[in-house]
Amino acid sequence: MPYKDMREFISLLEAKELLARVSVEVDPEWEINGVTHAVTSEGGPAVLFDNVKGTTTPVLAELFGRSWRRLALAMDLDTEDQVAIRSEWIRRIGNPIAPVEVQTGPCKENVLTGDQASLDGLFPMIRWHAHDGGYYLGTLGMLVTADAETGDQNVGCYRMMYRSRTETGLMMQPFQGGAQHLEKWGRLHPGIPMPVAVVFGADPCYVLAGGSKFEQPPGEDAYAGGLRQQAIELVKCQTSDLKVPANAEIILEGEVMPGEMDKDGPFGEFTGFLDHQSRCNIFRLKAITHRDNPIFHGEREGYPSEGGLMYILGMEPVVLKKLESVGGVLDVHMPLSGVGFELVISMRVTSKGQVRQTIQKVFGDSDVGGYIKHITVVGEGIDIRNRDDVAWAVATHVQADRDLMIIPRCPQTSLDVSQTRRNWGTKMGIDATGPIFDYEEEGKVFPALCDDPDIRARVKAQWDRYGIRLSGAISVHGG
């Protein structure tokens, strides 16, 4: 059965000892930063801070953290098998379920408009990193926008820095759905602000969908329904026609004026670096609706972070589907440590140029090419989820003058700190499949792996007989 809201999911995690409550008062200026950093770095539980200085609103952080199990539980699965989770994800998003609109819901238990609509007091002022340029309310707030012509909604996750009781910054990358809606709105409605809404503390599948990429239409609302296998209930906003989850904890309603920009940051980003000060849009608050005794949901960005885990789960199926038209692709993987910039592809190579064609297809794609900058392609038999296996393939299969592919002056997210020219980067592809065709031209056969997978599997199946204790799991595959 799907969780009707974030609170039900919190209760489940607590029952399974996957969530810790902090009852002592914590200072949001530094303690939430320190605790969440330690917990995520050590692979610890989700954390609910019940007593945050300066506010009566509890703070939920690191809901998924680095835990594939907690992420799976959001979809009512209890496993840590990454491939099984992704397979079920692909199956469910292949069957999206349209949301249903209801008249009201718990998110309308309190309606604040006019002078009552203020970010002060209700929202915890958290400094997620010591050198952030301000307090960031939006680290896991889901921004809802709509296409100015079709009305189709987009849900995405964008950072929001506190500016005043009624204003925040709003950082949107040009290739994200919210930014594209704003650009189109500005063309069709010059001089008029675009309505937006920000959702905090929604059903966990809504959060997963909002932090992922999908082919549209339908929107993330429908994909969230597919993930939870039951339609999301949406309710209309007080000040616009936008629709938001009826069971969410807090909804901010406001507007953004196209072309209006101001300073934002610095901010500690998912890459693990303090992003430089930049310019972003301005969100202006018009109304707040919230549940009784609401819970604020946020996270400490950085490396590692739960945002990275959510991104990987959402992005891998997108890349895999895009490569279906390229023969020989067996699987893809985005390592958590690659922070979305790195992709590993497993291929069965049957023709010359096949690997380069695959690399070029990813880099040239408008949806994923702006993030991914390094691609490593390995042959079948290499475990692409094992860093050592991939490194071994690069070390033993690659000659730099033959197997490296460098493409300069490509669009790249501004959050990549290795750039010297903003939004321009260099892509690199590595063909680590081995010089199969060079060997053939010389009348030779490329050496086979001395891996003996069948024997390894038989031994693993009866390992307890040998009485040997090992700290890690016994792998069936390896180099």
NORHU-V344893 format. One record per backbone hydrogen bond with DSSP energy under -1.0 kcal/mol. NH is the residue of the N-H (numbers start at 1). CO is the residue of the C=O. Records with the same first field share a line. If there is no record, write none. Layout:
# NORHU-V344893
NH=CO ; CO
This chain:
# NORHU-V344893
9=5
10=6
11=7
12=8
13=9
14=10
15=11
16=12
17=14
18=13
20=46
22=48
26=51
30=27
31=27
34=30
35=31
36=32
37=33
38=34
39=35
40=36
41=37
42=38
43=40
44=39
46=18
47=61
48=20
49=59
50=22
53=26
55=52
59=49
60=296
61=47
67=64
71=67
72=68
73=69
74=70
75=72
76=73
77=72
85=81
86=82
87=83
88=84
89=85
90=86
91=87
92=88
93=89
94=90
95=92
97=222
100=232
102=234
107=246
108=105
109=106
110=290
112=288
116=113
117=114
118=116
119=165
122=120
123=119
126=124
127=28
132=129
133=266
136=126
137=160
138=160
142=199
143=156
144=197
145=154
147=152
151=147
154=145
156=143
160=138
162=135
163=167
164=167
168=283
169=161
170=281
171=159
176=173
180=176
181=177
182=178
183=179
184=180
185=181
186=182
187=183
188=184
189=185
192=189
194=256
196=254
197=144
198=252
199=142
200=250
206=203
207=203
208=204
209=205
210=206
211=207
212=209
223=219
224=220
225=221
226=222
227=223
228=224
229=225
230=225
234=100
235=244
237=242
244=235
246=233
248=245
249=200
250=200
251=289
252=198
253=287
254=196
255=284
256=194
260=257
262=280
264=278
267=275
269=273
272=269
275=267
278=264
280=262
281=170
283=168
284=255
285=166
286=253
287=253
288=112
289=251
290=110
291=249
296=58
298=60
309=305
310=306
311=307
312=308
313=309
314=310
315=311
316=312
319=315
320=316
321=317
322=318
323=319
324=321
326=323
329=326
330=346
331=346
333=344
338=335
339=336
341=338
343=374
344=333
345=376
346=331
347=378
348=328
354=351
357=353
358=354
359=355
360=356
361=357
362=358
363=359
364=360
365=362
369=365
371=368
372=368
373=341
374=341
375=428
376=343
377=430
378=345
382=379
386=383
390=386
391=387
392=388
393=389
394=390
395=391
396=392
397=393
398=394
402=399
403=399
404=400
405=429
407=427
410=425
412=423
413=370
416=413
419=416
424=421
425=410
427=407
428=373
429=405
430=375
431=403
432=377 ; 430
436=434
439=435
440=436
441=437
442=438
443=440
444=439
456=452
457=453
458=454
459=455
460=456
461=457
463=460
465=462
466=463
